[in-house]
Amino acid sequence: MKIAVASGKGGTGKTMIATSLAASLAPGFVIHFLDCDVEAPNAHLFLNPELTGISPAVIAIPKIDPDLCIACGKCVNVCQYHALAMIQEKILVFSQLCHGCGSCALNCPVSAISEEEKIIGTLHQGKTKHGIMHYVGKLTISEPMASPIIHKLRKLPQTNPDITILDAPPGASCAVVSTVYDADFILLVTEPTPFGLHDLKQMLGIISQIGIPAGVIINRHGIGDKVVETFLTQTSIPIMMKIPYKHEIAIGLASGKVLTDFKPVYRRKFRALFEIIKAHIIADPGEP
């Protein structure tokens, strides 16, 4: 079972929810936790894994042989990411736009395209004291696109767990879609503010397109107004949990603790949340 935790905006408490859910289900289940927020991963600050493995995240970048190239333009036409362009019968490669899919090399009729490796970041793995297998990707600061390293990160686990929790990047970008596209359920974390509602609507637009069942968790409940709750009554998306805005919660999180460790009552709440998620998956078993 794959559960993705996402949010339309940063700072809503998405990682707090993802780490709390993982910690509450371990060690009763075999849990894999994938921190897909590769531009600013921080779940390790809460779960404290002992990272025992590190490897480079590599993609294959096209290299054009000018002596073989006939400037037919087929490679340019098949590239979905506009990483190739033909200027005055010369093919130019924009490596920072390349996703390493290899379509250009496969479609070159004269085999003028070879591939060279480009390191775009690092992949880490380890295990937490809760017994959770923790995987994290770290995108090199100079690299502009998170999606390729997320794809590499998702291929890293070699075993099938009971539950995979995907901590998505904030926002509603391609990187988010790369994280959540095949999840069985998506938890959307928001806050009761106009900004929270605005960005929640963006995520609901994505979910309506990919057709995955979802529910909402309202964090910092009580700081704003009822606009989010009022809006959700007009949709089929349920509110699955409300976490109040409390000074003691902020202090605990700021000290790097998992919510369920310093507020044990939430372990029971997150286990109950998991049962609700299972019920929604069973009730809506359709393909994304």
N, C-alpha and C positions, 0 to 999 in steps of 0.2 A: 504494500500500500504506500502510495506517495502522497504526502501532504505538503503543499507549498504554502508558505507564509509570505504575504506581499502587502504592500501599502502604496497608495498613490503618491505619497510624499515622504520625505525623510523625517526622522525624529518622532514618529508616532508610537514607537515601542515595538516595532516589528520583531527585532532580534530578541527582546525580552520575552515575547510570546513564543517564538520558535524554540529558544533554549529552555523555557519553562515546560513546554509540551514534551520536549525530548527527555528532560530530567525526570518528569513525572511518570513517564512510561518505562524508564529503565530502572532496574535490570530485568523487569518482567518480560520485556520484548527485546529482540535484537534490533538495535537502532543504528541507522546511518544518518549522520547530520552533515549536510552539504552547505557550506557557507558560500553562496553564489554572489554575494555582494563583493565582487572581486576588486573593485576600485577602493573600497574601504572596509575590508572584512574585520569584524570585531566580536563575533560569537565566541572566539577562543578566549577572550577576556573573561567571559562568564563560565564557560565549560572547562577551561584550564586543561586542555588535552596535552598529553605528552607526545609531541610530534616526533615521530621516529623515521619518517620518510619524506624526502624532498626530491623533486625532479623538475626539469625545465618544461615549460609549456611551449611547444614548438608547432608552428604551422609551415606549410610548404608554399613558398613564394615563387611565382613564375620568373624564369630568366629567358629572355629572348636571344636567340642566336641570329644576329643580323645577316650572316652569310647564308643562312638557310631560309629565313623568313621571306615570304613572297607578298606580304602585306595584303592578304586576302580579306582580313577583317573578321574572320570567323570567331577568333578568340574574343574580340571586342564584343561581338553580338551575343555570345553565350554567357558573358560575365554579368551576373545579376547585381553585382555590387559596384559596378563602374570603376573597377580597379585597373582597367586597361583602356587605352584610347589610341586612336590612330591619327597622327599628325603628319601631314605631308608624306604619306606612305611609310611612316615609321611607327612602330608600336611602342607606346610608353607604358611603363608599369608604375602604378601608384601603390606601393607596398602597404601603406597604412590603411588602405581601403580593402585590402585583400583578406578574404576569410579562409583561404587555403583549401578551397573545395576541389581544385584540380580540373575543373571543367575546361579551362583553356587548353591545357596540355592534351587532354583527351580528344579535343575537337580540332587540333592543329593537323591539317592534311599532309604537312611535310615534316612533322616532328621537329619543328624549330624551337619548341618550348621545353625546357627542362625545369626542374624545381630545386630550389635551394632552401635550406632550413633558416627560419627566423624565430628567435626566442622572443615571446611576447609576455612572459611572466614566469611564475613558479607555481607548482602544485605541491601541497603539503598534506600529510595524513598522519593520524595518530589515534590514541584512545584516551578517553576521559576516566576519571575515578568512578563515574556512573556506569562504565562499560560501554559507552557510546563510541562508535567509530566516527571520527571527526575528519572531514575533508574540507580543505580550504584552498581557493585559488587567489593569487595575488598578481594583479595586472601591473606590468611595468609602467611607471608613471608617464613615460613619453608616448605610450600606446593609446590611441583614441577609442578603440572599440573593445567592449567587454564580451560580446557574444562568443567570439572564437575560443576564449579561454574558459568560458562557462561550458561550452560543448566538450572541451578537453577534461574539465573537472568532473563532469557527469559520467564520463567513461572510466574514471579512475577506480571505483569500487569493483572488486573481483568476485564478491559473493552476494547472494540475494538475502537481504535482511527482512525482518517482519515489517518494519516501517522505515521509510526514508522521509526525512524532513528536509525540505529545501527552503533555505532562508534566501529569499529573492532580493535583488537590489531594490532600492527605493525608486519611486516614479512609475512611469508607464511606457518605458522604452523597449527597444528590441531585446535588450539584455533581460528584461523581465519576462518577455514572451519566451526567450530561450530557456528560462528557468522553469516556467509553469506549464508549458504547452501540453505535457503528457501526465500531469498530476491527476490523481483520483479526486482530490478535493483541494480547494483554495481557501485559506483563511485570510480575509482582508482586515488589516488593522487600521483603524482610523481614530480621529479625535473629534469631539463635539464642537467644532469651530467651522466658520465659513470656508477656510482653507482646506480643512479636513474633508468637508463635503465636496468641494470642487474636485479634489484629486481622487476621492473615492469614486466619483462619477466616471472619471477617466478609466479607472481600473474595471468598473462594471461594464464599460463599453468593450474592453478587451475580452472579458469573460463571456459576454453575450456572443462574441464571434467564435470563440473556441469551444463553447458549450460544456464547460466543466462546472459541476455543482460547487457552490461557494456559500460562505457565511461571513458575518462581520463581527469583529470584536471592537468595542468602543473602549479605548484607553483614556485615562484621565477624565473619566466620567464625572461631571459636575462642574468643570471649569468653564464651560461655554453655555450653549443653549440646546434646544431640542431639534435643531434643523436636520441633523443626521437621522435621528429616530423618526421624525415626521416623514422625511423623504423615503426611508426604507419601508414604511408602512404602505407605500404606493408600489412597491416592488415585491418580487417573490423571494428576495434574499433575506434570510433570517438574521436577527441579532443573537449571537451565540454566547456572548459573555460581555459583561461590563466591569471594568476595573476602575475603581474610584481614584481620584487624584488625592493622594495622601503623602504627607511629608516623609513618613517613615519608609514608604516604598521608594521614593526618590533617593533617600539616603542609602538604602540597601543596594540599589542598582548602581549608584555612584561609587560604592565600595567594591564593585565587581562581583557581587553575589547573584546567583540565580534566584528569581522571585520565590520559587518553591522551597528554597533552602532557608530563607529568613522569614517566610510566611508559609508555614507548612500547610495551612488550610487550603492553599491554592493547588497543592498536589492532588487533593481529592477533586477539586473543581476542574483541573485539566484532565484528569482521568475520565470524569463525567463528560467533558467536552469531546474526548476521543470517542466515547460510545455514541454520542450524538452524530459525530462525523461518520462513523461506520453506518449508522442508520440512514443517513442521507445518501451515502454511496450505494447502499443496497436499493434504496428507493429510486435512484437515478443512475442506473448502470450503463447508460448510453455511451457510445464512443465519443471522445472529444472531436 
